[in-house]
Amino acid sequence: MKLSHPLLIAVSLCITFVTNNTQAESLRCNGDLALIGDTKASIFAKCGEPMMKDSFCKPVEVSRVVPCSDGKGTTVIVVPCESVDEWTYNPGSGQFYTTLQFERGELKSMKYGTRVP
């Protein structure tokens, strides 16, 4: 089977997009990568102490219905918020400040700030 030139270009662009998207959700620390899903302990071991730590309470939309111990009714348990920790790293000159968001001790997202001078 012979591949056409436009098909090769399309495949190359798809591979480039997927590769760049994967790299966009990572932070390089001491030759290792901090990735979504890593634990706080893993990030700390890879990247060390962040330049800044913060935490806030993220509203939770889930409630839980639990049967009463006497079996005659139910109790609704509403958790008002979930603690989110943010660690900000300075990856070095020319790079972007990177803020890591942890929920339940696991890295859930990364946000990139301004470029480090």
C-alpha positions, 0 to 999 in steps of 0.5 A: 500500500502506498501512502499519499503525501497529504496523508503522511502530513496529516499523520505527522501533525497528529503525532506532533499534537499528541506529543506536545499535549502530553508535554504540556501537562508536565513539569521537569524537575531534576531530570524527572517529570512531575505528571498528573496522577502523581502523589504529593510525596512523589512530587516532593521527592522529584521537585523538592520544596515549592517556592510557595504553598497555598490551600483553599476549599473547593465547593463539592456538589456531591451529597450522600444519603445514609440509612439511620441506625434505627432503620426508620429513615435516612440522613443526608450528609453534605460535605461543604467543600474539599481541600485543594493544595497548590504548590508553585514552582520556579522551574528556572529562567525562561520557563513558566512558573508552574502551579500544581493542584492536589486533591486528596493527595494526588496531582489533578492539574497544572497551571502555568503563569508568567515567564521567569525572568 
